[in-house]
Amino acid sequence: MSERRHAFDDRTLDCRGMLCPAPIIALGRMLDSVPIGELLAVAAEDPAARHDVPAWARMRGQEYVGEEAAEDGVPVYVVRRLS
Amino acid sequence: MTNAAVYFDTASAEPLHPAARETLLAALEHGYADPRRLHGPGRNARLLLDNAREAVAGALGVRRDEVTFASSGTRAVQRGLLGLAAARAERGRRIAHGAVEHQAVTDAAAWWGEPLEVGVDAYGRIDLEAVRSLPSPTAVLALQSANHEVGTLQPVAEAAELTGGVPLFVDACASMGRLPLPDGWDALAGSAHKWGGPSGVGVLLVRHRARWLDPFPAGDPFARTDEAVDIAAALAAAAALQAVAAEGTEVGARQRALIDLIRARVAGIPDVDVVGDPVDRLPHLVTFSFLYVDGEALVTELDRLGFAVASGSACAVDTREPSRVLAAMGALTHGNIRLSLGREATRAEVERFLDVLPGVVRTIRDRAGL
């Protein structure tokens, strides 16, 4: 598990312990620093994030790529910057 | 006690209709006795309860012997849904239900043993293809008349044609008194405090030809009897239902236009998800979610400014779970508010709300640095 590397590893926000909308706000703030076409991700335990990351991507015209799991089992939601 | 100047949360509870208030006061004096007793006061109580039944049947266009009273809307849902299932023990314990049903329905289906969720589209409307191919055996399908959070009307009559003989329970709590009953149900439930009756009164309709068995301990499980209800409250609920049904078209049209106005103006605020079917919907209700906004902060700030609204966001409810309805639709769950207008809501109140809302949203976003 630990040797597995993801393209978004360097751009994964750690939002463990935060409640929505905090993880989504963090995503919104980070977006501008990511080159278009690249991946970014957010690790969040709040169950609302499972729905709100895809909804954020839809509303902001970005691509929701899917859900992964961090080494500690916390869900990691992956997004691609399109614009 | 604080008083919100403008109450936009009638889908949670509608203030008592004037017709209900008058009836309640008059009936309190005479409706105290047990309606099953053979003495004079008992007969008076029985008469009041039968009047209530007659009025409800008339307002809804159903037979008198199809109307029973329950001690709440939730209880009417439980008895109606589980009573259809209990009469089909040979078909197992699977109850299929739409993904955006009220918790009263989903809890009852889970309690019965084998709940099966049927998906919905982005408006929250049930997947009719899935209804057509329900696994066999399924004891009952539960489908709401309209969604209580987003207002979308469900295709009840169409669904009823597709179940292949599986009986249909309809939770009509969100629409009863506001819209005519849909066709195709075997049992249907409503809740008086959603239409301006007192709380603690549910209405359960069971079609006279439907198979139904009391799902709870009962002397005669075949008897379609009333629960022990507050008779004065039941009569007041019936009076309110008659009144709202009579004024329904005019009030509904006014509310519909106000909701159209709200939907159009709110859509102009940046980064908002205006949820639910814009046309095929309840007349008085709308839901929207603002990106990067905390729902609790939004409700609290609007309350401070004199507007009472509800929220489906996780931070605004004690469970901290986001709204199942919004989640099932793929809608944004944070920063959510639901507005539901009363029968006297004015354009001026709505305009005042629409004037302050963008500033409230901007302030909360500024605090988040976005």
Interface residues (C-beta under 8 A of the other chain):
Chain A: L19 C20 P21 I24 I25 G28 R29 D46 P47 A48 R50 H51 D52 P54 A55 W56 R58 M59 R60
Chain B: D271 D273 S289 L291 Y292 V293 D294 S313 A314 C315 R320 E321 P322 L326 A327 G330 A331 L332 T333 H334 G335 A368 G369 L370
